[in-house]
Each structure stands twice: as C-alpha cells, then as structure tokens.
Amino acid sequence: MYRIGLGPLEASRGAPVDLLGVMQDLSLAVAGKSMFSLEIDSFGPQLRGLLLIFAAGIGRSRASDFILPRWVPTVTTVPRARFRQHWRTLIQAIIARRRASHSPGAQRDLFDLLSESYEDREEDLLADEVSTMIFAGHETTGLTLFWAC
Ligand code: HEM
C-alpha cells in the first residue's frame, strides 16, 4: 500500500533536516495522490529545482513586463522560454505516467474530469490545468506546514 509519510524526519534521528524540502515533498505527495491518483514523489526534486529557478529570478515581475508589448525581447525572454520548455516537458512526463498507471476501472479523480473536459483535443490546456493544480496545490501547503512547524 502506498504510504504518504514523513520518512526523512523519522530517519533523521535528531540530525538536522531540510524541513522545507520535507514539507514540500509531503504536500506534493498528497496533491499527486488526491488529485491525480499518482505517486508523484519521484518528480519532486525536478519540480522543486525548476520552481527554485523560477522564484529566484525569471518569475519575478519586471517593469518591462508591464511597459513593453510581449513580442519585444528582453533579458528574460530566452531564460523564460527555456524554463517553459523544461516545465512543459516535466508536466507531460507526469501526465504520461498518470495515463500509463491508471486502470480503466479505477476510481475517477480530478485528472479524469479535466481530461474529459478537454476531450484529449487540447493537450496544452490540459497541461496548463495540471501545472496550476500541482503548483498551487502543493507549494502553498508545503510553506504553511513549514512555518507551522
Ligand atoms: C495553505 C494552503 C493554501 C494557501 C495559503 C493558498 C493560498 C492561495 C492564494 C493566496 C491564492 C491567490 C489568490 C488570488 O490572488 O486570486 C491561491 C490561488 C489558488 N489556489 Fe491556493 N492556497 C492553498 C492551498 C491550495 C490547494 C491545496 C489547492 C489545490 C488543491 C489550491 C489551489 C489554488 C488555485 C487553483 C489557485 C488559483 C491559481 C491561479 O490563479 O492560477 N490552493 N491560493
């Protein structure tokens, strides 16, 4: 049986641990399991790595974002495009794993509802929805658990 737990904390036996990482992994596991019936933990390091890159620089709003039309290149154009490509590849890998691991008779979940809404015609929109739910559904919860601890 799949067990969502606090393995790294239990294993640390009092040694220092990266509590934010543990809480984000935990909330990612809950988000993956509850919304997509998926053991998503193995994607955790990649997801967190990309989110750190995003939060550390290219995700921050700049004056040029508001002043210039979107087609005008700025210093963030290339890094943001590269990030988008990496992020999309990762989300597509998550979607592919979900599709491969789910048996037809299994209980329906949020992924089934989203898939049916887009009827497999609009893969990009489906990927956007999955991105939003994974990001919004675990980052905030992980931070809240971290600060609560
Ligand atoms: C402690 C937990 C959470 C906190 C503090 C939190 C906080 C927030 C805040 C402040 C916003 C932005 C609202 C706005 O500016 O309009 C937001 C948006 C959102 N949250 Fe949460 N949230 C939490 C958990 C969750 C969870 C568990 C989910 C999904 C399972 C979720 C899904 C969303 C979505 C879909 C949005 C809209 C994102 C968008 O605009 O694209 N949140 N949340």
Backbone and ligand atoms as CSV (ligand in chain L), in Angstrom:
chain,resi,resn,atom,element,x,y,z
A,1,MET,N,N,0.843,-1.211,0.000
A,1,MET,CA,C,0.000,0.000,0.000
A,1,MET,C,C,0.878,1.263,0.000
A,2,TYR,N,N,0.455,2.238,-0.776
A,2,TYR,CA,C,1.218,3.485,-0.836
A,2,TYR,C,C,1.030,4.268,0.466
A,3,ARG,N,N,2.152,4.690,1.060
A,3,ARG,CA,C,2.066,5.374,2.341
A,3,ARG,C,C,2.716,6.755,2.219
A,4,ILE,N,N,1.887,7.789,2.440
A,4,ILE,CA,C,2.439,9.136,2.437
A,4,ILE,C,C,2.910,9.415,3.856
A,5,GLY,N,N,4.187,9.699,4.010
A,5,GLY,CA,C,4.679,9.852,5.371
A,5,GLY,C,C,5.783,10.877,5.496
A,6,LEU,N,N,6.404,10.863,6.653
A,6,LEU,CA,C,7.475,11.802,6.950
A,6,LEU,C,C,8.784,11.033,7.078
A,7,GLY,N,N,9.047,10.144,6.113
A,7,GLY,CA,C,10.223,9.283,6.145
A,7,GLY,C,C,11.518,9.989,6.506
A,8,PRO,N,N,11.874,11.099,5.821
A,8,PRO,CA,C,13.149,11.758,6.116
A,8,PRO,C,C,13.233,12.252,7.558
A,9,LEU,N,N,12.086,12.671,8.134
A,9,LEU,CA,C,12.110,13.118,9.536
A,9,LEU,C,C,12.322,11.932,10.461
A,10,GLU,N,N,11.611,10.829,10.171
A,10,GLU,CA,C,11.751,9.636,11.007
A,10,GLU,C,C,13.184,9.100,10.926
A,11,ALA,N,N,13.769,9.192,9.742
A,11,ALA,CA,C,15.111,8.630,9.533
A,11,ALA,C,C,16.206,9.528,10.096
A,12,SER,N,N,15.906,10.796,10.332
A,12,SER,CA,C,16.969,11.736,10.713
A,12,SER,C,C,17.491,11.492,12.121
A,13,ARG,N,N,16.659,10.934,12.980
A,13,ARG,CA,C,17.032,10.634,14.376
A,13,ARG,C,C,17.702,11.840,15.045
A,14,GLY,N,N,17.085,13.003,14.888
A,14,GLY,CA,C,17.570,14.189,15.588
A,14,GLY,C,C,18.586,15.001,14.822
A,15,ALA,N,N,19.112,14.465,13.720
A,15,ALA,CA,C,20.081,15.229,12.915
A,15,ALA,C,C,19.337,16.331,12.154
A,16,PRO,N,N,20.056,17.411,11.764
A,16,PRO,CA,C,19.373,18.484,11.023
A,16,PRO,C,C,18.775,17.976,9.712
A,17,VAL,N,N,17.583,18.476,9.391
A,17,VAL,CA,C,16.948,18.113,8.121
A,17,VAL,C,C,16.486,19.382,7.410
A,18,ASP,N,N,16.321,19.270,6.090
A,18,ASP,CA,C,15.768,20.372,5.304
A,18,ASP,C,C,14.253,20.288,5.437
A,19,LEU,N,N,13.729,21.000,6.453
A,19,LEU,CA,C,12.312,20.868,6.788
A,19,LEU,C,C,11.409,21.368,5.651
A,20,LEU,N,N,11.826,22.436,4.975
A,20,LEU,CA,C,11.004,22.944,3.873
A,20,LEU,C,C,10.889,21.889,2.774
A,21,GLY,N,N,12.030,21.258,2.447
A,21,GLY,CA,C,12.006,20.205,1.423
A,21,GLY,C,C,11.102,19.058,1.831
A,22,VAL,N,N,11.185,18.664,3.104
A,22,VAL,CA,C,10.360,17.545,3.592
A,22,VAL,C,C,8.881,17.902,3.485
A,23,MET,N,N,8.524,19.126,3.906
A,23,MET,CA,C,7.112,19.528,3.891
A,23,MET,C,C,6.596,19.698,2.456
A,24,GLN,N,N,7.470,20.175,1.571
A,24,GLN,CA,C,7.024,20.320,0.186
A,24,GLN,C,C,6.869,18.960,-0.477
A,25,ASP,N,N,7.772,18.038,-0.153
A,25,ASP,CA,C,7.622,16.677,-0.694
A,25,ASP,C,C,6.335,16.043,-0.187
A,26,LEU,N,N,6.065,16.265,1.105
A,26,LEU,CA,C,4.857,15.687,1.702
A,26,LEU,C,C,3.608,16.250,1.014
A,27,SER,N,N,3.564,17.595,0.864
A,27,SER,CA,C,2.355,18.172,0.268
A,27,SER,C,C,2.266,17.823,-1.218
A,28,LEU,N,N,3.414,17.649,-1.882
A,28,LEU,CA,C,3.383,17.214,-3.278
A,28,LEU,C,C,2.817,15.796,-3.377
A,29,ALA,N,N,3.228,14.941,-2.435
A,29,ALA,CA,C,2.719,13.561,-2.442
A,29,ALA,C,C,1.207,13.553,-2.236
A,30,VAL,N,N,0.729,14.397,-1.314
A,30,VAL,CA,C,-0.716,14.450,-1.053
A,30,VAL,C,C,-1.447,15.001,-2.277
A,31,ALA,N,N,-0.888,16.066,-2.871
A,31,ALA,CA,C,-1.529,16.664,-4.053
A,31,ALA,C,C,-1.603,15.644,-5.187
A,32,GLY,N,N,-0.492,14.950,-5.444
A,32,GLY,CA,C,-0.455,13.971,-6.533
A,32,GLY,C,C,-1.446,12.851,-6.316
A,33,LYS,N,N,-1.493,12.366,-5.074
A,33,LYS,CA,C,-2.360,11.230,-4.787
A,33,LYS,C,C,-3.831,11.645,-4.796
A,34,SER,N,N,-4.141,12.807,-4.193
A,34,SER,CA,C,-5.549,13.175,-4.038
A,34,SER,C,C,-6.165,13.682,-5.335
A,35,MET,N,N,-5.376,14.353,-6.163
A,35,MET,CA,C,-5.971,14.927,-7.383
A,35,MET,C,C,-5.786,14.034,-8.600
A,36,PHE,N,N,-4.625,13.311,-8.634
A,36,PHE,CA,C,-4.294,12.577,-9.862
A,36,PHE,C,C,-4.052,11.092,-9.619
A,37,SER,N,N,-4.355,10.610,-8.410
A,37,SER,CA,C,-4.156,9.194,-8.076
A,37,SER,C,C,-2.750,8.732,-8.461
A,38,LEU,N,N,-1.767,9.598,-8.241
A,38,LEU,CA,C,-0.426,9.338,-8.753
A,38,LEU,C,C,0.617,9.473,-7.652
A,39,GLU,N,N,1.545,8.494,-7.624
A,39,GLU,CA,C,2.690,8.616,-6.715
A,39,GLU,C,C,3.702,9.507,-7.410
A,40,ILE,N,N,3.681,10.763,-6.999
A,40,ILE,CA,C,4.364,11.799,-7.766
A,40,ILE,C,C,5.731,12.142,-7.176
A,41,ASP,N,N,6.048,11.500,-6.019
A,41,ASP,CA,C,7.239,11.873,-5.255
A,41,ASP,C,C,8.520,11.896,-6.094
A,42,SER,N,N,8.618,10.946,-7.036
A,42,SER,CA,C,9.873,10.846,-7.779
A,42,SER,C,C,10.102,12.085,-8.654
A,43,PHE,N,N,9.034,12.843,-8.927
A,43,PHE,CA,C,9.195,14.073,-9.702
A,43,PHE,C,C,9.563,15.254,-8.796
A,44,GLY,N,N,9.507,15.042,-7.471
A,44,GLY,CA,C,9.703,16.130,-6.514
A,44,GLY,C,C,10.973,16.929,-6.722
A,45,PRO,N,N,12.157,16.283,-6.769
A,45,PRO,CA,C,13.394,17.055,-6.915
A,45,PRO,C,C,13.409,17.904,-8.184
A,46,GLN,N,N,12.921,17.334,-9.295
A,46,GLN,CA,C,12.894,18.092,-10.560
A,46,GLN,C,C,11.938,19.276,-10.468
A,47,LEU,N,N,10.739,19.017,-9.901
A,47,LEU,CA,C,9.749,20.097,-9.760
A,47,LEU,C,C,10.308,21.209,-8.889
A,48,ARG,N,N,10.889,20.805,-7.744
A,48,ARG,CA,C,11.397,21.815,-6.811
A,48,ARG,C,C,12.574,22.574,-7.414
A,49,GLY,N,N,13.432,21.851,-8.151
A,49,GLY,CA,C,14.567,22.505,-8.799
A,49,GLY,C,C,14.101,23.590,-9.759
A,50,LEU,N,N,13.093,23.262,-10.572
A,50,LEU,CA,C,12.595,24.242,-11.534
A,50,LEU,C,C,11.906,25.413,-10.829
A,51,LEU,N,N,11.142,25.094,-9.792
A,51,LEU,CA,C,10.434,26.169,-9.082
A,51,LEU,C,C,11.420,27.124,-8.412
A,52,LEU,N,N,12.550,26.578,-7.939
A,52,LEU,CA,C,13.565,27.443,-7.322
A,52,LEU,C,C,14.162,28.385,-8.363
A,53,ILE,N,N,14.448,27.848,-9.561
A,53,ILE,CA,C,14.977,28.692,-10.644
A,53,ILE,C,C,13.974,29.804,-10.958
A,54,PHE,N,N,12.697,29.420,-11.028
A,54,PHE,CA,C,11.648,30.385,-11.371
A,54,PHE,C,C,11.542,31.481,-10.300
A,55,ALA,N,N,11.484,31.043,-9.031
A,55,ALA,CA,C,11.276,32.009,-7.942
A,55,ALA,C,C,12.497,32.903,-7.741
A,56,ALA,N,N,13.689,32.372,-8.080
A,56,ALA,CA,C,14.912,33.131,-7.812
A,56,ALA,C,C,15.131,34.277,-8.786
A,57,GLY,N,N,14.453,34.298,-9.913
A,57,GLY,CA,C,14.743,35.373,-10.859
A,57,GLY,C,C,13.694,35.564,-11.929
A,58,ILE,N,N,13.626,34.617,-12.870
A,58,ILE,CA,C,12.807,34.870,-14.066
A,58,ILE,C,C,11.318,34.966,-13.768
A,59,GLY,N,N,10.873,34.453,-12.617
A,59,GLY,CA,C,9.457,34.524,-12.272
A,59,GLY,C,C,9.059,35.862,-11.690
A,60,ARG,N,N,10.072,36.654,-11.304
A,60,ARG,CA,C,9.746,37.957,-10.704
A,60,ARG,C,C,9.312,38.955,-11.772
A,61,SER,N,N,8.306,39.745,-11.429
A,61,SER,CA,C,7.823,40.751,-12.382
A,61,SER,C,C,8.860,41.847,-12.550
A,62,ARG,N,N,9.001,42.322,-13.764
A,62,ARG,CA,C,9.896,43.432,-14.069
A,62,ARG,C,C,9.080,44.542,-14.710
A,63,ALA,N,N,9.623,45.764,-14.627
A,63,ALA,CA,C,8.917,46.900,-15.215
A,63,ALA,C,C,8.623,46.634,-16.683
A,64,SER,N,N,9.594,45.976,-17.363
A,64,SER,CA,C,9.409,45.726,-18.804
A,64,SER,C,C,8.202,44.826,-19.081
A,65,ASP,N,N,7.834,43.971,-18.105
A,65,ASP,CA,C,6.665,43.102,-18.303
A,65,ASP,C,C,5.395,43.926,-18.490
A,66,PHE,N,N,5.356,45.085,-17.842
A,66,PHE,CA,C,4.144,45.903,-17.876
A,66,PHE,C,C,4.201,46.963,-18.973
A,67,ILE,N,N,5.433,47.412,-19.283
A,67,ILE,CA,C,5.570,48.546,-20.202
A,67,ILE,C,C,5.630,48.098,-21.662
A,68,LEU,N,N,6.420,47.026,-21.913
A,68,LEU,CA,C,6.667,46.639,-23.311
A,68,LEU,C,C,5.626,45.640,-23.819
A,69,PRO,N,N,5.335,45.668,-25.124
A,69,PRO,CA,C,4.486,44.602,-25.684
A,69,PRO,C,C,5.207,43.255,-25.548
A,70,ARG,N,N,4.458,42.174,-25.540
A,70,ARG,CA,C,5.056,40.859,-25.267
A,70,ARG,C,C,6.047,40.419,-26.324
A,71,TRP,N,N,5.897,40.935,-27.566
A,71,TRP,CA,C,6.787,40.470,-28.632
A,71,TRP,C,C,8.157,41.158,-28.594
A,72,VAL,N,N,8.331,42.178,-27.740
A,72,VAL,CA,C,9.642,42.838,-27.650
A,72,VAL,C,C,10.566,41.986,-26.779
A,73,PRO,N,N,11.727,41.533,-27.295
A,73,PRO,CA,C,12.626,40.693,-26.497
A,73,PRO,C,C,13.268,41.478,-25.357
A,74,THR,N,N,13.418,40.834,-24.216
A,74,THR,CA,C,14.114,41.437,-23.070
A,74,THR,C,C,15.116,40.400,-22.557
A,75,VAL,N,N,15.824,40.739,-21.471
A,75,VAL,CA,C,16.821,39.788,-20.945
A,75,VAL,C,C,16.173,38.503,-20.419
A,76,THR,N,N,14.873,38.548,-20.130
A,76,THR,CA,C,14.223,37.347,-19.597
A,76,THR,C,C,13.584,36.481,-20.691
A,77,THR,N,N,13.551,36.968,-21.904
A,77,THR,CA,C,12.832,36.230,-22.957
A,77,THR,C,C,13.386,34.821,-23.141
A,78,VAL,N,N,14.696,34.706,-23.311
A,78,VAL,CA,C,15.288,33.382,-23.575
A,78,VAL,C,C,15.201,32.483,-22.334
A,79,PRO,N,N,15.648,32.977,-21.137
A,79,PRO,CA,C,15.539,32.090,-19.967
A,79,PRO,C,C,14.108,31.667,-19.668
A,80,ARG,N,N,13.143,32.562,-19.872
A,80,ARG,CA,C,11.741,32.179,-19.623
A,80,ARG,C,C,11.274,31.140,-20.633
A,81,ALA,N,N,11.677,31.293,-21.895
A,81,ALA,CA,C,11.279,30.306,-22.923
A,81,ALA,C,C,11.902,28.946,-22.585
A,82,ARG,N,N,13.181,28.980,-22.150
A,82,ARG,CA,C,13.851,27.723,-21.801
A,82,ARG,C,C,13.161,27.072,-20.607
A,83,PHE,N,N,12.815,27.900,-19.613
A,83,PHE,CA,C,12.120,27.375,-18.433
A,83,PHE,C,C,10.792,26.733,-18.848
A,84,ARG,N,N,10.041,27.464,-19.694
A,84,ARG,CA,C,8.722,26.974,-20.126
A,84,ARG,C,C,8.859,25.598,-20.785
A,85,GLN,N,N,9.897,25.439,-21.589
A,85,GLN,CA,C,10.136,24.171,-22.286
A,85,GLN,C,C,10.410,23.041,-21.278
A,86,HIS,N,N,11.291,23.331,-20.292
A,86,HIS,CA,C,11.614,22.318,-19.276
A,86,HIS,C,C,10.384,21.963,-18.453
A,87,TRP,N,N,9.647,23.007,-18.080
A,87,TRP,CA,C,8.460,22.788,-17.240
A,87,TRP,C,C,7.428,21.953,-17.992
A,88,ARG,N,N,7.183,22.303,-19.253
A,88,ARG,CA,C,6.194,21.596,-20.062
A,88,ARG,C,C,6.598,20.123,-20.245
A,89,THR,N,N,7.891,19.892,-20.458
A,89,THR,CA,C,8.372,18.511,-20.623
A,89,THR,C,C,8.107,17.701,-19.353
A,90,LEU,N,N,8.363,18.344,-18.208
A,90,LEU,CA,C,8.151,17.654,-16.928
A,90,LEU,C,C,6.664,17.358,-16.714
A,91,ILE,N,N,5.811,18.333,-16.984
A,91,ILE,CA,C,4.366,18.127,-16.791
A,91,ILE,C,C,3.854,17.043,-17.738
A,92,GLN,N,N,4.383,17.032,-18.963
A,92,GLN,CA,C,3.952,15.984,-19.902
A,92,GLN,C,C,4.396,14.602,-19.428
A,93,ALA,N,N,5.570,14.543,-18.787
A,93,ALA,CA,C,6.029,13.259,-18.238
A,93,ALA,C,C,5.097,12.810,-17.107
A,94,ILE,N,N,4.646,13.775,-16.291
A,94,ILE,CA,C,3.716,13.447,-15.201
A,94,ILE,C,C,2.385,12.946,-15.784
A,95,ILE,N,N,1.898,13.648,-16.813
A,95,ILE,CA,C,0.634,13.234,-17.450
A,95,ILE,C,C,0.780,11.839,-18.065
A,96,ALA,N,N,1.915,11.597,-18.716
A,96,ALA,CA,C,2.130,10.284,-19.349
A,96,ALA,C,C,2.156,9.190,-18.283
A,97,ARG,N,N,2.822,9.468,-17.150
A,97,ARG,CA,C,2.862,8.450,-16.090
A,97,ARG,C,C,1.461,8.194,-15.542
A,98,ARG,N,N,0.694,9.264,-15.374
A,98,ARG,CA,C,-0.673,9.118,-14.863
A,98,ARG,C,C,-1.512,8.259,-15.808
A,99,ARG,N,N,-1.392,8.532,-17.104
A,99,ARG,CA,C,-2.202,7.775,-18.072
A,99,ARG,C,C,-1.781,6.305,-18.081
A,100,ALA,N,N,-0.468,6.076,-17.959
A,100,ALA,CA,C,0.029,4.699,-18.039
A,100,ALA,C,C,-0.317,3.903,-16.788
A,101,SER,N,N,-0.437,4.588,-15.650
A,101,SER,CA,C,-0.578,3.855,-14.384
A,101,SER,C,C,-2.036,3.671,-13.956
A,102,HIS,N,N,-2.972,4.308,-14.640
A,102,HIS,CA,C,-4.353,4.277,-14.182
A,102,HIS,C,C,-5.146,3.224,-14.934
A,103,SER,N,N,-5.738,2.285,-14.198
A,103,SER,CA,C,-6.528,1.253,-14.876
A,103,SER,C,C,-7.941,1.784,-15.140
A,104,PRO,N,N,-8.597,1.287,-16.196
A,104,PRO,CA,C,-9.901,1.827,-16.615
A,104,PRO,C,C,-10.965,1.789,-15.513
A,105,GLY,N,N,-10.943,0.742,-14.670
A,105,GLY,CA,C,-11.990,0.621,-13.662
A,105,GLY,C,C,-11.719,1.403,-12.377
A,106,ALA,N,N,-10.586,2.090,-12.326
A,106,ALA,CA,C,-10.202,2.758,-11.067
A,106,ALA,C,C,-11.121,3.944,-10.769
A,107,GLN,N,N,-11.100,4.344,-9.491
A,107,GLN,CA,C,-11.944,5.469,-9.069
A,107,GLN,C,C,-11.576,6.736,-9.855
A,108,ARG,N,N,-12.603,7.487,-10.248
A,108,ARG,CA,C,-12.344,8.711,-11.012
A,108,ARG,C,C,-11.747,9.795,-10.121
A,109,ASP,N,N,-10.958,10.638,-10.729
A,109,ASP,CA,C,-10.323,11.708,-9.961
A,109,ASP,C,C,-10.328,13.007,-10.772
A,110,LEU,N,N,-9.627,14.013,-10.248
A,110,LEU,CA,C,-9.626,15.310,-10.922
A,110,LEU,C,C,-9.042,15.207,-12.331
A,111,PHE,N,N,-8.019,14.354,-12.482
A,111,PHE,CA,C,-7.415,14.221,-13.809
A,111,PHE,C,C,-8.434,13.712,-14.830
A,112,ASP,N,N,-9.261,12.742,-14.408
A,112,ASP,CA,C,-10.294,12.227,-15.324
A,112,ASP,C,C,-11.243,13.351,-15.735
A,113,LEU,N,N,-11.657,14.164,-14.760
A,113,LEU,CA,C,-12.588,15.256,-15.067
A,113,LEU,C,C,-11.966,16.246,-16.045
A,114,LEU,N,N,-10.692,16.595,-15.786
A,114,LEU,CA,C,-10.021,17.553,-16.674
A,114,LEU,C,C,-9.853,16.954,-18.076
A,115,SER,N,N,-9.424,15.689,-18.116
A,115,SER,CA,C,-9.227,15.016,-19.416
A,115,SER,C,C,-10.517,15.012,-20.219
A,116,GLU,N,N,-11.622,14.693,-19.528
A,116,GLU,CA,C,-12.906,14.640,-20.238
A,116,GLU,C,C,-13.321,16.023,-20.713
A,117,SER,N,N,-13.029,17.046,-19.897
A,117,SER,CA,C,-13.413,18.406,-20.286
A,117,SER,C,C,-12.717,18.809,-21.568
A,118,TYR,N,N,-11.443,18.426,-21.665
A,118,TYR,CA,C,-10.691,18.836,-22.854
A,118,TYR,C,C,-10.734,17.768,-23.940
A,119,GLU,N,N,-11.318,16.636,-23.615
A,119,GLU,CA,C,-11.526,15.563,-24.597
A,119,GLU,C,C,-10.280,15.247,-25.415
A,120,ASP,N,N,-9.121,15.338,-24.761
A,120,ASP,CA,C,-7.834,14.999,-25.386
A,120,ASP,C,C,-7.543,15.806,-26.654
A,121,ARG,N,N,-8.343,16.850,-26.887
A,121,ARG,CA,C,-8.095,17.666,-28.080
A,121,ARG,C,C,-7.095,18.769,-27.769
A,122,GLU,N,N,-7.156,19.232,-26.523
A,122,GLU,CA,C,-6.352,20.403,-26.191
A,122,GLU,C,C,-5.334,20.037,-25.121
A,123,GLU,N,N,-4.305,19.311,-25.563
A,123,GLU,CA,C,-3.288,18.824,-24.630
A,123,GLU,C,C,-2.599,19.971,-23.895
A,124,ASP,N,N,-2.420,21.090,-24.593
A,124,ASP,CA,C,-1.731,22.221,-23.957
A,124,ASP,C,C,-2.555,22.778,-22.806
A,125,LEU,N,N,-3.880,22.857,-23.009
A,125,LEU,CA,C,-4.738,23.370,-21.936
A,125,LEU,C,C,-4.777,22.387,-20.772
A,126,LEU,N,N,-4.827,21.107,-21.086
A,126,LEU,CA,C,-4.806,20.090,-20.031
A,126,LEU,C,C,-3.503,20.213,-19.231
A,127,ALA,N,N,-2.380,20.377,-19.947
A,127,ALA,CA,C,-1.086,20.516,-19.258
A,127,ALA,C,C,-1.073,21.770,-18.382
A,128,ASP,N,N,-1.696,22.857,-18.868
A,128,ASP,CA,C,-1.763,24.081,-18.060
A,128,ASP,C,C,-2.555,23.846,-16.774
A,129,GLU,N,N,-3.682,23.137,-16.901
A,129,GLU,CA,C,-4.520,22.860,-15.715
A,129,GLU,C,C,-3.748,22.006,-14.702
A,130,VAL,N,N,-3.069,20.971,-15.229
A,130,VAL,CA,C,-2.304,20.092,-14.339
A,130,VAL,C,C,-1.190,20.888,-13.660
A,131,SER,N,N,-0.514,21.757,-14.425
A,131,SER,CA,C,0.541,22.608,-13.850
A,131,SER,C,C,0.000,23.446,-12.705
A,132,THR,N,N,-1.135,24.120,-12.973
A,132,THR,CA,C,-1.714,25.010,-11.961
A,132,THR,C,C,-2.054,24.235,-10.696
A,133,MET,N,N,-2.697,23.079,-10.871
A,133,MET,CA,C,-3.132,22.330,-9.687
A,133,MET,C,C,-1.946,21.777,-8.906
A,134,ILE,N,N,-0.911,21.336,-9.615
A,134,ILE,CA,C,0.256,20.819,-8.901
A,134,ILE,C,C,0.970,21.957,-8.177
A,135,PHE,N,N,1.175,23.070,-8.894
A,135,PHE,CA,C,1.904,24.176,-8.284
A,135,PHE,C,C,1.097,24.802,-7.140
A,136,ALA,N,N,-0.154,25.225,-7.454
A,136,ALA,CA,C,-0.974,25.898,-6.437
A,136,ALA,C,C,-1.322,24.937,-5.305
A,137,GLY,N,N,-1.446,23.654,-5.632
A,137,GLY,CA,C,-1.897,22.687,-4.627
A,137,GLY,C,C,-0.820,22.183,-3.707
A,138,HIS,N,N,0.460,22.443,-3.992
A,138,HIS,CA,C,1.460,21.912,-3.057
A,138,HIS,C,C,2.427,22.960,-2.503
A,139,GLU,N,N,2.728,23.996,-3.292
A,139,GLU,CA,C,3.714,24.982,-2.843
A,139,GLU,C,C,3.225,25.711,-1.578
A,140,THR,N,N,1.994,26.216,-1.651
A,140,THR,CA,C,1.431,26.953,-0.522
A,140,THR,C,C,1.282,26.071,0.721
A,141,THR,N,N,0.801,24.855,0.498
A,141,THR,CA,C,0.573,23.953,1.633
A,141,THR,C,C,1.905,23.576,2.285
A,142,GLY,N,N,2.926,23.319,1.431
A,142,GLY,CA,C,4.252,22.985,1.959
A,142,GLY,C,C,4.816,24.128,2.797
A,143,LEU,N,N,4.675,25.357,2.281
A,143,LEU,CA,C,5.182,26.517,3.031
A,143,LEU,C,C,4.430,26.696,4.348
A,144,THR,N,N,3.096,26.502,4.281
A,144,THR,CA,C,2.289,26.652,5.502
A,144,THR,C,C,2.716,25.628,6.556
A,145,LEU,N,N,2.906,24.372,6.133
A,145,LEU,CA,C,3.333,23.336,7.075
A,145,LEU,C,C,4.716,23.677,7.648
A,146,PHE,N,N,5.611,24.172,6.768
A,146,PHE,CA,C,6.963,24.523,7.209
A,146,PHE,C,C,6.908,25.586,8.302
A,147,TRP,N,N,6.163,26.680,8.041
A,147,TRP,CA,C,6.118,27.760,9.029
A,147,TRP,C,C,5.362,27.322,10.282
A,148,ALA,N,N,4.351,26.469,10.124
A,148,ALA,CA,C,3.636,25.973,11.299
A,148,ALA,C,C,4.586,25.173,12.190
A,149,CYS,N,N,5.453,24.366,11.559
A,149,CYS,CA,C,6.437,23.599,12.356
A,149,CYS,C,C,7.414,24.528,13.050
L,1,HEM,C1,C,-2.222,26.595,2.966
L,1,HEM,C2,C,-2.699,26.343,1.788
L,1,HEM,C3,C,-3.006,27.358,0.725
L,1,HEM,C4,C,-2.862,28.720,0.713
L,1,HEM,C5,C,-2.320,29.619,1.810
L,1,HEM,C6,C,-3.322,29.177,-0.574
L,1,HEM,C7,C,-3.330,30.492,-0.988
L,1,HEM,C8,C,-3.674,30.917,-2.222
L,1,HEM,C9,C,-3.643,32.281,-2.678
L,1,HEM,C10,C,-3.225,33.481,-1.835
L,1,HEM,C11,C,-4.029,32.306,-3.959
L,1,HEM,C12,C,-4.103,33.518,-4.881
L,1,HEM,C13,C,-5.457,34.109,-4.842
L,1,HEM,C14,C,-5.517,35.293,-5.784
L,1,HEM,O1,O,-4.568,36.087,-5.851
L,1,HEM,O2,O,-6.503,35.415,-6.502
L,1,HEM,C15,C,-4.336,30.949,-4.344
L,1,HEM,C16,C,-4.771,30.577,-5.585
L,1,HEM,C17,C,-5.055,29.291,-5.946
L,1,HEM,N1,N,-5.003,28.179,-5.151
L,1,HEM,FE1,FE,-4.433,28.145,-3.229
L,1,HEM,N2,N,-3.735,28.095,-1.301
L,1,HEM,C18,C,-3.561,26.965,-0.562
L,1,HEM,C19,C,-3.819,25.665,-0.939
L,1,HEM,C20,C,-4.306,25.283,-2.145
L,1,HEM,C21,C,-4.598,23.915,-2.544
L,1,HEM,C22,C,-4.412,22.699,-1.630
L,1,HEM,C23,C,-5.036,23.957,-3.829
L,1,HEM,C24,C,-5.485,22.842,-4.744
L,1,HEM,C25,C,-5.645,21.600,-4.378
L,1,HEM,C26,C,-5.022,25.337,-4.248
L,1,HEM,C27,C,-5.384,25.779,-5.491
L,1,HEM,C28,C,-5.360,27.092,-5.901
L,1,HEM,C29,C,-5.662,27.526,-7.247
L,1,HEM,C30,C,-6.116,26.612,-8.403
L,1,HEM,C31,C,-5.489,28.891,-7.286
L,1,HEM,C32,C,-5.678,29.821,-8.475
L,1,HEM,C33,C,-4.358,29.870,-9.239
L,1,HEM,C34,C,-4.450,30.797,-10.442
L,1,HEM,O3,O,-4.963,31.902,-10.305
L,1,HEM,O4,O,-3.978,30.397,-11.493
L,1,HEM,N3,N,-4.582,26.112,-3.205
L,1,HEM,N4,N,-4.121,30.125,-3.268
